Amino acid sequence: MVMYTVLHTVVPPVARLIWRPTVTGLENVPRTGPVILASNHLSFADSLVIPIVAPRKVVFLAKSDYFTGTGLKGRLQRAWFEGMGLIPVDRDDSRAAIASLDTALDVLGRGEAFGIYPEGTRSRDGRLYRGRTGVAHLALTAGVPVVPVGLAGTERLQPIDTRLPRVVPVAVSFGTPIDVAGRYDGLPLGKARRELTDEIMRAIQALTGQEEAGVYNDRAPDA
């Protein structure tokens, strides 16, 4: 918590000064209480961009590899990711998906904001892929609203296989919260999850204008 406070006192103002991101819809993000921020996914940097511009702490999951480095570099990298609110998850564990959902529910149970990419992994061709229903499972189980988030330009901020971010135009749009309370009463759970997920993806697409792929992104997740 101390590291988070320190980093967020320094990093967001400096990052906003350097990159000058275009941010709209901040008023749509509840300042308190549990909420899910569901975003499209274009770059590894997305999990840093959203917390930098959001008006409150947003927790994301990240590959455990980022937290296991050795030596001074490893310790600094681990402190950086932990300070930015990222939580490690072992993607090589067959139970990782269930563990990730449990971790997310713990975050929401503490009244915090949880960030998630319904596509599952980042888009390498810029299209918006079909959403997986984990986001709806979280929203319906925890009974919390979902704020759709649209990112643009982050794929140029830190392209794949580059180490340092570039100074490029980046835009972040926060959409109108989707309230799930009582909306799916009486529907079979599977159908409710699918309908809610599709609604979230439509809201994200409206913010980004991305071409819809119409299929799942089955590329091996690497971000």
C-alpha positions in Angstrom: 0.0 0.0 0.0 2.9 2.3 0.8 4.5 1.6 -2.6 1.2 2.2 -4.3 0.7 5.5 -2.6 4.3 6.6 -3.5 4.1 5.6 -7.1 0.6 7.1 -7.7 1.7 10.4 -6.2 4.5 10.6 -8.8 3.8 8.4 -11.8 0.3 9.6 -13.0 1.1 13.3 -13.1 4.4 12.7 -14.8 2.9 10.3 -17.3 0.0 12.6 -18.1 2.5 15.5 -18.6 4.6 13.5 -21.1 1.9 11.6 -23.0 -1.0 14.0 -22.6 -3.6 11.3 -23.1 -7.1 12.2 -24.2 -9.4 11.1 -21.5 -13.2 11.2 -21.6 -16.0 10.0 -19.3 -14.2 10.1 -16.0 -17.5 11.0 -14.4 -18.7 7.5 -15.3 -16.3 5.8 -12.9 -17.8 5.5 -9.4 -15.4 7.1 -6.9 -16.2 4.5 -4.3 -17.5 0.9 -4.0 -16.8 -2.2 -6.1 -16.9 -1.8 -9.8 -15.5 -3.7 -12.9 -13.7 -1.8 -15.6 -13.9 -3.9 -18.8 -11.7 -2.8 -21.6 -10.5 -3.7 -25.0 -6.9 -4.9 -25.1 -4.2 -3.7 -27.5 -1.0 -3.6 -25.6 0.8 -4.8 -22.4 0.8 -1.1 -21.5 -3.0 -1.1 -21.1 -2.8 -2.3 -17.5 -0.6 0.8 -16.7 -2.5 3.3 -18.8 -5.9 2.8 -17.2 -4.7 3.1 -13.6 -2.7 6.2 -14.5 -5.8 8.0 -15.9 -8.5 6.5 -13.7 -9.8 8.6 -10.7 -9.3 5.7 -8.3 -7.1 2.6 -7.8 -7.7 -0.1 -10.4 -6.4 -3.6 -9.8 -5.4 -5.8 -12.8 -4.0 -9.3 -12.9 -0.6 -9.9 -14.6 1.6 -12.8 -15.5 3.5 -14.1 -12.4 6.7 -14.0 -14.5 6.8 -10.2 -14.0 7.1 -10.7 -10.3 9.8 -13.5 -10.2 12.9 -11.7 -11.5 16.1 -11.9 -9.5 18.7 -9.4 -8.4 18.2 -5.7 -8.2 16.3 -5.5 -11.5 13.9 -8.2 -10.4 13.2 -6.5 -7.1 12.6 -3.2 -8.8 10.3 -4.7 -11.4 8.3 -6.5 -8.7 8.0 -3.3 -6.7 6.9 -1.4 -9.7 4.2 -3.8 -10.7 2.9 -4.3 -7.1 3.0 -0.5 -6.7 0.9 0.0 -9.8 -1.8 -2.3 -8.4 -1.1 -5.5 -10.4 -1.6 -8.9 -8.8 0.4 -11.9 -10.1 -1.4 -15.0 -11.5 0.2 -18.2 -12.8 -1.1 -18.7 -16.3 0.6 -22.1 -16.6 -1.5 -23.5 -13.7 -4.5 -25.4 -15.0 -6.5 -23.9 -12.2 -5.4 -20.4 -13.0 -8.7 -19.3 -14.6 -10.7 -20.3 -11.5 -8.0 -18.8 -9.2 -8.1 -15.5 -11.2 -11.9 -15.2 -10.8 -11.6 -15.9 -7.1 -8.9 -13.2 -6.8 -11.1 -10.8 -8.7 -14.1 -11.5 -6.4 -11.8 -10.8 -3.4 -10.8 -7.5 -4.9 -14.5 -6.6 -5.5 -15.4 -7.8 -2.0 -13.0 -5.2 -0.6 -14.9 -2.5 -2.4 -12.2 -1.9 -5.0 -12.2 -1.5 -8.7 -11.1 -4.5 -10.8 -9.9 -4.2 -14.4 -10.4 -7.0 -16.9 -10.1 -7.6 -20.6 -13.1 -9.7 -21.8 -11.2 -10.6 -25.0 -8.9 -12.7 -22.9 -5.7 -11.6 -24.6 -4.5 -8.6 -26.6 -5.5 -8.1 -30.2 -2.6 -8.2 -32.6 -4.6 -7.0 -35.6 -6.5 -4.2 -34.0 -9.9 -5.9 -34.3 -12.2 -6.3 -31.3 -12.7 -10.0 -30.5 -15.7 -11.7 -28.9 -15.9 -11.4 -25.1 -15.5 -14.3 -22.8 -18.1 -14.6 -20.1 -15.8 -14.3 -17.1 -16.5 -10.6 -16.9 -20.3 -11.3 -16.6 -19.6 -14.1 -14.1 -17.9 -11.5 -11.9 -20.5 -8.8 -12.3 -23.4 -11.1 -11.6 -21.8 -13.0 -8.7 -20.6 -9.8 -7.0 -23.6 -7.8 -8.1 -21.5 -4.9 -9.2 -21.7 -2.4 -12.1 -19.5 -2.7 -15.2 -17.9 0.4 -16.7 -16.9 -0.2 -20.4 -13.5 1.2 -21.3 -12.2 2.0 -24.8 -8.5 2.4 -25.5 -7.0 3.8 -28.7 -3.4 4.2 -29.6 -1.8 2.0 -26.9 -0.7 -0.6 -29.5 1.8 2.1 -30.7 2.7 3.1 -27.1 4.7 0.0 -26.5 4.6 -2.3 -29.5 5.3 -6.0 -29.0 9.1 -6.8 -28.5 9.9 -3.2 -27.6 11.3 -2.4 -24.1 10.6 1.3 -23.7 7.3 3.2 -24.3 7.1 5.7 -27.1 5.5 9.2 -26.9 2.4 8.7 -29.1 -1.3 9.9 -28.9 -3.3 7.7 -26.6 -7.1 8.0 -25.8 -9.0 6.4 -23.0 -12.8 6.6 -22.9 -14.9 5.5 -19.9 -18.5 4.6 -20.9 -21.8 4.7 -19.0 -21.9 2.1 -16.2 -23.9 -1.1 -16.9 -25.9 -1.9 -13.8 -26.7 -5.6 -13.5 -29.0 -5.5 -10.4 -32.2 -7.4 -11.1 -31.8 -7.3 -14.9 -31.3 -11.0 -15.4 -33.6 -12.4 -12.7 -35.3 -15.6 -14.1 -32.8 -16.1 -16.9 -30.7 -19.3 -17.0 -27.3 -18.3 -15.7 -25.4 -19.3 -18.9 -27.7 -17.1 -21.0 -27.5 -14.2 -18.6 -23.7 -14.3 -18.7 -23.7 -14.4 -22.5 -26.2 -11.6 -22.9 -24.4 -9.4 -20.4 -21.0 -10.1 -22.0 -22.3 -9.2 -25.4 -23.8 -6.0 -24.1 -20.4 -5.0 -22.6 -18.6 -5.7 -25.8 -21.1 -3.6 -27.8 -20.5 -0.8 -25.4 -16.7 -1.1 -25.8 -17.0 -1.2 -29.6 -19.1 2.0 -29.5 -16.3 3.7 -27.6 -13.5 2.5 -29.9 -15.0 2.1 -33.3 -13.0 -1.1 -33.8 -13.9 -3.6 -36.4 -15.5 -6.7 -34.7 -13.8 -10.0 -35.4 -16.9 -12.0 -34.5 -14.7 -14.8 -33.1 -12.7 -15.5 -29.9 -9.1 -14.5 -29.8 -7.4 -17.8 -29.3 -3.8 -16.7 -29.6 -1.7 -17.7 -26.6 -2.0 -14.9 -24.0 1.3 -13.1 -23.6 0.2 -9.9 -21.8 
